[in-house]
Amino acid sequence: MSRTERPKTKLVPVPATNIIPERDVSLPPILEARHLGIDFGGLSAVSDFNFAIGRTEIAGLIGPNGAGKTTVFNLLTKVYQPTRGTILLDGMDTAGKTTIQVNQMGIARTFRLFRDLSVLDTVLVGLHNETKYTLGTAMFRLPQYWRKERIAKERALELLSIFDMQDMADHKAGSLPYGAQRRLEIVRALATNPCLLLLDEPAAGMNPSETAEL
């Protein structure tokens, strides 16, 4: 085997209906969907969907247009509430949780950008889970406010540096090349400090060079 080749990962069953990589079998999956489904009127958009992601796993959801991939993402992030089934995040049931609550639990997802926000402010939006101060502290610009804001900006620039975008901090998000906009979506998602990152077609619409750069 050459140095650039990786050995195939053996998949083994876990209790319930799913499989995960053998290296992750000693710990519960970071995400597990059991018999998940949703109906819109008389239409069953997703039916008996079962899926698990191990703690060190990179997984893909593949299917033709209209198969329900984005609907599954909407279920996992509680944009839609499931009609039936269970979603476990790090062993915790997400039943009844809102999109905000599951994000705070650790699921992050890429979304389209606010085009008129600066690149820096776009990432700062994602840091809302970590940047906490009282309303009075913000209104009166007390020292704690400025300290939290400084820490947040430093963290935002650190995250932008992952994609070498720190020099674009003052640019408007909508003015960036398309490939850079998609990278910024990922940075904003990472800013929420997730345990699981969901990328919904991260390279869609890119040309080959932009895809290779991503």
Buried (B, 14 or more C-beta within 10 A) or exposed (E): EEEEEEEEBEBEEBEBBBBBBEBBBEEBBBBBBBBBBBEEEEEBBBBEBBBBBBBEBEEEBEEEEEEBBBBBBBBBBBBBEBBBBBBBBBEEEBEEBEBEEBBBBBBBBBEEBBEEBBBBBBBBBBBBBEBEBEEEBEEEEEEEBEEBBEEBBEBBBEBBEEBEBBEBBEBBBEEBEEBBBBBBBBBBBBBBBBEBBBBBEBBEEBEEEBBEBB
